[in-house]
Amino acid sequence: MLDLLAEDATMTIADRIRQLRKEHGLTQEDLAAKAGLGIATIQRLERGESPSAATISSVAAAFALSPHALWLTSRQRSASR
């Protein structure tokens, strides 16, 4: 259990976006289309490059989340529902 908590605490925004994308059964191409972004942008995000506020907003909207919710772990998102 502690390992899971530690893992959530060390997740990056790149990890969270990748996790959400996979949970929703989306490819990088699918997410790019839903977010109105280029595939290269999604690839850069998942590699850990720093996103702009506009990019975060677009990705969050693609998942029907607030931009703030992208920074939350899956456990924190579940607890806030």
ChimeraX commands (.cxc) that place a marker at each C-alpha (Angstrom):
marker #1 position 0.00,0.00,0.00 radius 0.5
marker #1 position 2.80,2.44,0.86 radius 0.5
marker #1 position 4.45,1.66,-2.48 radius 0.5
marker #1 position 1.27,2.72,-4.28 radius 0.5
marker #1 position 1.15,5.98,-2.36 radius 0.5
marker #1 position 4.80,6.66,-3.10 radius 0.5
marker #1 position 4.25,5.86,-6.78 radius 0.5
marker #1 position 1.33,8.32,-7.00 radius 0.5
marker #1 position 3.40,11.00,-5.26 radius 0.5
marker #1 position 6.20,10.72,-7.81 radius 0.5
marker #1 position 4.03,10.76,-10.93 radius 0.5
marker #1 position 4.75,13.60,-13.30 radius 0.5
marker #1 position 2.21,15.43,-15.44 radius 0.5
marker #1 position 3.55,13.35,-18.34 radius 0.5
marker #1 position 2.81,10.15,-16.41 radius 0.5
marker #1 position -0.67,11.37,-15.54 radius 0.5
marker #1 position -1.55,12.33,-19.10 radius 0.5
marker #1 position -0.29,8.96,-20.36 radius 0.5
marker #1 position -2.23,7.16,-17.63 radius 0.5
marker #1 position -5.45,9.04,-18.43 radius 0.5
marker #1 position -5.00,8.44,-22.15 radius 0.5
marker #1 position -4.61,4.71,-21.59 radius 0.5
marker #1 position -7.50,4.56,-19.09 radius 0.5
marker #1 position -9.70,6.13,-21.77 radius 0.5
marker #1 position -8.43,3.72,-24.42 radius 0.5
marker #1 position -7.00,6.48,-26.58 radius 0.5
marker #1 position -3.96,6.47,-28.79 radius 0.5
marker #1 position -1.74,9.54,-28.91 radius 0.5
marker #1 position -3.38,10.36,-32.24 radius 0.5
marker #1 position -6.86,10.07,-30.70 radius 0.5
marker #1 position -5.93,12.35,-27.81 radius 0.5
marker #1 position -4.36,14.88,-30.16 radius 0.5
marker #1 position -7.57,14.99,-32.23 radius 0.5
marker #1 position -9.82,15.30,-29.15 radius 0.5
marker #1 position -7.65,18.06,-27.71 radius 0.5
marker #1 position -7.23,19.91,-31.00 radius 0.5
marker #1 position -3.46,19.52,-30.78 radius 0.5
marker #1 position -0.82,18.00,-32.99 radius 0.5
marker #1 position 0.44,14.48,-32.37 radius 0.5
marker #1 position 3.92,15.90,-31.82 radius 0.5
marker #1 position 2.57,17.99,-28.93 radius 0.5
marker #1 position 1.14,14.90,-27.22 radius 0.5
marker #1 position 4.39,13.03,-27.79 radius 0.5
marker #1 position 6.38,15.91,-26.25 radius 0.5
marker #1 position 4.01,16.02,-23.28 radius 0.5
marker #1 position 4.41,12.31,-22.64 radius 0.5
marker #1 position 8.20,12.64,-22.89 radius 0.5
marker #1 position 8.04,15.17,-20.07 radius 0.5
marker #1 position 8.47,18.48,-21.85 radius 0.5
marker #1 position 6.81,21.36,-20.01 radius 0.5
marker #1 position 3.38,22.18,-21.42 radius 0.5
marker #1 position 1.91,25.64,-21.82 radius 0.5
marker #1 position -1.22,26.59,-19.90 radius 0.5
marker #1 position -3.19,26.48,-23.16 radius 0.5
marker #1 position -1.98,22.93,-23.87 radius 0.5
marker #1 position -2.92,21.79,-20.36 radius 0.5
marker #1 position -6.38,23.32,-20.81 radius 0.5
marker #1 position -6.86,21.55,-24.14 radius 0.5
marker #1 position -5.76,18.18,-22.79 radius 0.5
marker #1 position -7.91,18.58,-19.68 radius 0.5
marker #1 position -10.95,19.44,-21.81 radius 0.5
marker #1 position -10.36,16.31,-23.91 radius 0.5
marker #1 position -10.79,14.28,-20.70 radius 0.5
marker #1 position -13.68,16.46,-19.44 radius 0.5
marker #1 position -11.50,17.57,-16.51 radius 0.5
marker #1 position -10.44,20.91,-15.16 radius 0.5
marker #1 position -6.79,21.79,-15.79 radius 0.5
marker #1 position -6.21,21.42,-12.04 radius 0.5
marker #1 position -7.51,17.84,-12.13 radius 0.5
marker #1 position -4.70,16.83,-14.51 radius 0.5
marker #1 position -2.26,17.42,-11.67 radius 0.5
marker #1 position -4.18,15.11,-9.33 radius 0.5
marker #1 position -3.36,11.44,-9.02 radius 0.5
marker #1 position -6.03,8.92,-9.98 radius 0.5
marker #1 position -6.55,8.25,-6.25 radius 0.5
marker #1 position -7.09,11.95,-5.55 radius 0.5
marker #1 position -9.49,12.27,-8.51 radius 0.5
marker #1 position -11.52,9.31,-7.22 radius 0.5
marker #1 position -11.67,10.75,-3.71 radius 0.5
marker #1 position -12.93,14.12,-4.97 radius 0.5
marker #1 position -15.91,12.62,-6.85 radius 0.5
marker link #1:1,2 radius 0.2
marker link #1:2,3 radius 0.2
marker link #1:3,4 radius 0.2
marker link #1:4,5 radius 0.2
marker link #1:5,6 radius 0.2
marker link #1:6,7 radius 0.2
marker link #1:7,8 radius 0.2
marker link #1:8,9 radius 0.2
marker link #1:9,10 radius 0.2
marker link #1:10,11 radius 0.2
marker link #1:11,12 radius 0.2
marker link #1:12,13 radius 0.2
marker link #1:13,14 radius 0.2
marker link #1:14,15 radius 0.2
marker link #1:15,16 radius 0.2
marker link #1:16,17 radius 0.2
marker link #1:17,18 radius 0.2
marker link #1:18,19 radius 0.2
marker link #1:19,20 radius 0.2
marker link #1:20,21 radius 0.2
marker link #1:21,22 radius 0.2
marker link #1:22,23 radius 0.2
marker link #1:23,24 radius 0.2
marker link #1:24,25 radius 0.2
marker link #1:25,26 radius 0.2
marker link #1:26,27 radius 0.2
marker link #1:27,28 radius 0.2
marker link #1:28,29 radius 0.2
marker link #1:29,30 radius 0.2
marker link #1:30,31 radius 0.2
marker link #1:31,32 radius 0.2
marker link #1:32,33 radius 0.2
marker link #1:33,34 radius 0.2
marker link #1:34,35 radius 0.2
marker link #1:35,36 radius 0.2
marker link #1:36,37 radius 0.2
marker link #1:37,38 radius 0.2
marker link #1:38,39 radius 0.2
marker link #1:39,40 radius 0.2
marker link #1:40,41 radius 0.2
marker link #1:41,42 radius 0.2
marker link #1:42,43 radius 0.2
marker link #1:43,44 radius 0.2
marker link #1:44,45 radius 0.2
marker link #1:45,46 radius 0.2
marker link #1:46,47 radius 0.2
marker link #1:47,48 radius 0.2
marker link #1:48,49 radius 0.2
marker link #1:49,50 radius 0.2
marker link #1:50,51 radius 0.2
marker link #1:51,52 radius 0.2
marker link #1:52,53 radius 0.2
marker link #1:53,54 radius 0.2
marker link #1:54,55 radius 0.2
marker link #1:55,56 radius 0.2
marker link #1:56,57 radius 0.2
marker link #1:57,58 radius 0.2
marker link #1:58,59 radius 0.2
marker link #1:59,60 radius 0.2
marker link #1:60,61 radius 0.2
marker link #1:61,62 radius 0.2
marker link #1:62,63 radius 0.2
marker link #1:63,64 radius 0.2
marker link #1:64,65 radius 0.2
marker link #1:65,66 radius 0.2
marker link #1:66,67 radius 0.2
marker link #1:67,68 radius 0.2
marker link #1:68,69 radius 0.2
marker link #1:69,70 radius 0.2
marker link #1:70,71 radius 0.2
marker link #1:71,72 radius 0.2
marker link #1:72,73 radius 0.2
marker link #1:73,74 radius 0.2
marker link #1:74,75 radius 0.2
marker link #1:75,76 radius 0.2
marker link #1:76,77 radius 0.2
marker link #1:77,78 radius 0.2
marker link #1:78,79 radius 0.2
marker link #1:79,80 radius 0.2
marker link #1:80,81 radius 0.2
view
